[in-house]
């Protein structure tokens, strides 16, 4: 699945299927943060997601993520497309 997002220290806006969705970000340390939807539309969207950056290069980073409190982790890659 591919999505585009814009993020700063406290806010992330995701663009997926021509829809924008905003989330709050709380950083735990330099490589981990919690993402929580601001206006969830369904119960499944109410749960926060723990993100952990595993490795990085100049324009990409590999990360793992899971619902907060769950052990079932998935991995992904983020690529910077512009400043």
Secondary structure, 3 states (H helix, E strand, C coil): CCCEEEECCCEEEEEECCEEEEEEEEEEECCEEEEEECCCCCHHHHCCEEEEEEEECCCEEEEEEEECCCCCCEEEEEECCCC
